[in-house]
Amino acid sequence: MEIKMKIWIATGGTGGHIFPALSVAEELVRRHQRVIISSDGRMMALVKKEKPARAGTAFVWASGVGAKDKIHQMLALMKIGLSAIALSLRFMIFRPDRVVAFGGYASVPVILAARLWKIPTLLHEQNAAIGRANKFALRWVDVLMASFPTIKDLPKTKAKVVYTGLPVRKEFLSVGPQTKNSDQRLLITGGSLGAAILDEVVPAAIVALKKRPFVVHQTRPENVARLQRFYASNGIKANVLSFIRDMANEIAAADLVIGRSGASTVAELQTVGRPAILVPLSINPDQAANAESFAATGGGIAIAQSKFTAKWLTAILDELFSNPARLKKMAGKAKISNDAVTKIVEEVLKK
């Protein structure tokens, strides 16, 4: 079948940028588009491993500009500038019909090169507050695609703003209803690196509960044995582990989730439809905005880390677990149908 368009997808930096980009690349390839995915060195191995077989890859020399010292900031800007020049030369040969950027510093040189060649450019913002790299690059973008209905700190822009949602991994789209036993189920997850505040506050709160749920607690590898001993010595049924292989089904099985509020986590909770208590990383304003957006639907509670205490959490958990009807209602409000990949691809392919 004839190739319709040549599309350059820019991603990199973290898995939060990579996996949505790969989901979109897979759908574009399925629709017989020619796709190249660019990434920085930090994430290139993952891109090559997970990309669609018929998609190409390209390296982007870039690093974050958030370093405190001026020397590293200047080096990061130099990398972005040189990468933009190198990509401009490559675009002279490849001639993309569209550039689709998924945010972060690794997208900036691609957007600059696309601007030079006047290539229609789409940028995806995964958080409910626009990030620094995206805010900088927005002036050269034609379409801004948003994960959340509103974006905080969004400057005035000529770009068309479209609410698409955030792509999630396929298993979250296909997860089915879970068989429930008599125990209520609480999932605690601090992301791939765990979260010290959750490890400290949540176990202490559970001990004081009138009715204790079955606990699934994801933590750092070095904390697994300690938490296992704590739960066992206090007669709490728990499964403590450092890695959850099937997160989609684990979220679906939970009556309540306690975790951070990265964009992917929030999108997964919404896709599956699970109520949650979200504790944003205190140094990350993006997570605070994500948590506020999730809580505004009625699907959960957002609490600042400074106010997240065992006493507060015990009171909230006692209230929620003694009222299953409220948890069910929250789950319904949290649920948002996720067709982000389709919306993004259709936006990309518009003439």
Solvent accessible surface area in square Angstrom, and as a share of the most:
residue,aa,sasa,rsa
1,M,176,0.79
2,E,145,0.65
3,I,85,0.43
4,K,140,0.59
5,M,26,0.12
6,K,51,0.22
7,I,0,0.00
8,W,0,0.00
9,I,0,0.00
10,A,0,0.00
11,T,1,0.00
12,G,1,0.01
13,G,4,0.04
14,T,58,0.34
15,G,22,0.21
16,G,22,0.21
17,H,32,0.14
18,I,0,0.00
19,F,76,0.31
20,P,4,0.03
21,A,0,0.00
22,L,13,0.06
23,S,24,0.16
24,V,0,0.00
25,A,0,0.00
26,E,75,0.34
27,E,27,0.12
28,L,0,0.00
29,V,9,0.05
30,R,152,0.55
31,R,67,0.24
32,H,59,0.26
33,Q,8,0.03
34,R,120,0.44
35,V,2,0.01
36,I,17,0.08
37,I,0,0.00
38,S,0,0.00
39,S,0,0.00
40,D,3,0.02
41,G,45,0.43
42,R,162,0.59
43,M,33,0.15
44,M,20,0.09
45,A,80,0.62
46,L,48,0.24
47,V,0,0.00
48,K,116,0.49
49,K,161,0.68
50,E,82,0.37
51,K,48,0.20
52,P,20,0.12
53,A,103,0.80
54,R,156,0.57
55,A,5,0.04
56,G,29,0.28
57,T,36,0.21
58,A,5,0.04
59,F,119,0.50
60,V,1,0.01
61,W,108,0.38
62,A,12,0.10
63,S,34,0.22
64,G,34,0.33
65,V,55,0.32
66,G,43,0.42
67,A,35,0.27
68,K,198,0.84
69,D,65,0.34
70,K,154,0.65
71,I,126,0.64
72,H,105,0.47
73,Q,45,0.20
74,M,127,0.57
75,L,80,0.40
76,A,3,0.02
77,L,91,0.45
78,M,91,0.41
79,K,49,0.21
80,I,13,0.06
81,G,31,0.30
82,L,84,0.42
83,S,6,0.04
84,A,11,0.09
85,I,107,0.54
86,A,59,0.45
87,L,8,0.04
88,S,13,0.08
89,L,102,0.51
90,R,97,0.35
91,F,0,0.00
92,M,93,0.42
93,I,149,0.76
94,F,15,0.06
95,R,122,0.45
96,P,10,0.06
97,D,57,0.29
98,R,32,0.12
99,V,0,0.00
100,V,0,0.00
101,A,0,0.00
102,F,5,0.02
103,G,0,0.00
104,G,17,0.16
105,Y,45,0.17
106,A,1,0.01
107,S,1,0.01
108,V,7,0.04
109,P,0,0.00
110,V,0,0.00
111,I,1,0.00
112,L,47,0.24
113,A,1,0.00
114,A,0,0.00
115,R,140,0.51
116,L,119,0.59
117,W,78,0.27
118,K,181,0.77
119,I,17,0.08
120,P,58,0.36
121,T,2,0.01
122,L,6,0.03
123,L,0,0.00
124,H,2,0.01
125,E,4,0.02
126,Q,21,0.09
127,N,22,0.11
128,A,4,0.03
129,A,5,0.04
130,I,11,0.06
131,G,20,0.19
132,R,196,0.71
133,A,28,0.21
134,N,8,0.04
135,K,84,0.36
136,F,90,0.37
137,A,1,0.01
138,L,5,0.02
139,R,150,0.55
140,W,59,0.21
141,V,12,0.07
142,D,77,0.40
143,V,18,0.10
144,L,0,0.00
145,M,0,0.00
146,A,3,0.02
147,S,11,0.07
148,F,8,0.03
149,P,90,0.57
150,T,105,0.61
151,I,21,0.11
152,K,104,0.44
153,D,96,0.50
154,L,58,0.29
155,P,51,0.32
156,K,206,0.87
157,T,47,0.28
158,K,213,0.90
159,A,10,0.08
160,K,97,0.41
161,V,71,0.41
162,V,34,0.20
163,Y,91,0.35
164,T,4,0.02
165,G,13,0.12
166,L,6,0.03
167,P,5,0.03
168,V,13,0.07
169,R,93,0.34
170,K,134,0.57
171,E,78,0.35
172,F,3,0.01
173,L,93,0.46
174,S,90,0.58
175,V,35,0.20
176,G,36,0.34
177,P,141,0.89
178,Q,53,0.24
179,T,142,0.83
180,K,101,0.43
181,N,107,0.55
182,S,111,0.71
183,D,46,0.24
184,Q,23,0.10
185,R,59,0.21
186,L,0,0.00
187,L,1,0.00
188,I,1,0.00
189,T,12,0.07
190,G,10,0.10
191,G,39,0.37
192,S,107,0.69
193,L,126,0.63
194,G,10,0.10
195,A,7,0.06
196,A,60,0.47
197,I,33,0.17
198,L,1,0.01
199,D,6,0.03
200,E,113,0.51
201,V,16,0.09
202,V,0,0.00
203,P,5,0.03
204,A,48,0.37
205,A,0,0.00
206,I,0,0.00
207,V,46,0.26
208,A,63,0.49
209,L,12,0.06
210,K,185,0.79
211,K,117,0.50
212,R,95,0.35
213,P,5,0.03
214,F,46,0.19
215,V,0,0.00
216,V,1,0.00
217,H,0,0.00
218,Q,7,0.03
219,T,0,0.00
220,R,91,0.33
221,P,98,0.62
222,E,124,0.56
223,N,26,0.14
224,V,27,0.15
225,A,51,0.40
226,R,109,0.40
227,L,1,0.01
228,Q,87,0.39
229,R,153,0.56
230,F,69,0.29
231,Y,2,0.01
232,A,75,0.58
233,S,94,0.60
234,N,49,0.25
235,G,63,0.61
236,I,8,0.04
237,K,119,0.50
238,A,36,0.28
239,N,69,0.35
240,V,8,0.05
241,L,45,0.23
242,S,41,0.26
243,F,132,0.55
244,I,13,0.07
245,R,211,0.77
246,D,67,0.35
247,M,38,0.17
248,A,1,0.00
249,N,58,0.30
250,E,32,0.14
251,I,5,0.02
252,A,11,0.08
253,A,17,0.13
254,A,0,0.00
255,D,30,0.15
256,L,0,0.00
257,V,1,0.00
258,I,0,0.00
259,G,0,0.00
260,R,31,0.11
261,S,0,0.00
262,G,22,0.21
263,A,4,0.03
264,S,40,0.26
265,T,37,0.21
266,V,0,0.00
267,A,9,0.07
268,E,18,0.08
269,L,1,0.00
270,Q,25,0.11
271,T,7,0.04
272,V,22,0.12
273,G,4,0.04
274,R,45,0.17
275,P,0,0.00
276,A,0,0.00
277,I,0,0.00
278,L,0,0.00
279,V,0,0.00
280,P,12,0.08
281,L,64,0.32
282,S,81,0.52
283,I,148,0.75
284,N,44,0.23
285,P,100,0.63
286,D,32,0.17
287,Q,25,0.11
288,A,36,0.28
289,A,4,0.03
290,N,0,0.00
291,A,0,0.00
292,E,91,0.41
293,S,29,0.19
294,F,0,0.00
295,A,28,0.21
296,A,89,0.69
297,T,51,0.30
298,G,30,0.29
299,G,0,0.00
300,G,10,0.10
301,I,37,0.19
302,A,38,0.30
303,I,18,0.09
304,A,51,0.40
305,Q,49,0.22
306,S,101,0.65
307,K,136,0.58
308,F,5,0.02
309,T,64,0.37
310,A,32,0.25
311,K,177,0.75
312,W,65,0.23
313,L,0,0.00
314,T,19,0.11
315,A,64,0.49
316,I,32,0.16
317,L,0,0.00
318,D,28,0.15
319,E,84,0.38
320,L,1,0.00
321,F,4,0.02
322,S,88,0.56
323,N,63,0.32
324,P,83,0.52
325,A,74,0.57
326,R,83,0.30
327,L,9,0.05
328,K,162,0.69
329,K,132,0.56
330,M,12,0.05
331,A,10,0.08
332,G,53,0.51
333,K,98,0.42
334,A,0,0.00
335,K,107,0.45
336,I,61,0.31
337,S,95,0.61
338,N,33,0.17
339,D,66,0.34
340,A,0,0.00
341,V,28,0.16
342,T,56,0.33
343,K,81,0.34
344,I,0,0.00
345,V,0,0.00
346,E,88,0.39
347,E,16,0.07
348,V,0,0.00
349,L,38,0.19
350,K,110,0.47
351,K,231,0.98
